[in-house]
């Protein structure tokens, strides 16, 4: 079952409360998204560490309910 965009945004904001999240459903199927996330929590972190913070917020949903998520992260 696909995830709702609002659920993905809520999960990200639960771990990164100051985050600005733009989410685009790339295929219109609720399984393939692109997220542009800006947060002060990313300051000083490598791109890998930034992405790990986002994946951690998704609590294991990647690869299951959420098939694909292209990430663009930015420090605020």
PyMOL commands that set and color helices and strands:
alter all, ss='L'
color gray80, all
select helices_A, chain A and resi 5-15+40-42+47-57
alter helices_A, ss='H'
color red, helices_A
select strands_A, chain A and resi 20-25+32-39+68-75
alter strands_A, ss='S'
color yellow, strands_A
deselect
rebuild
show_as cartoon
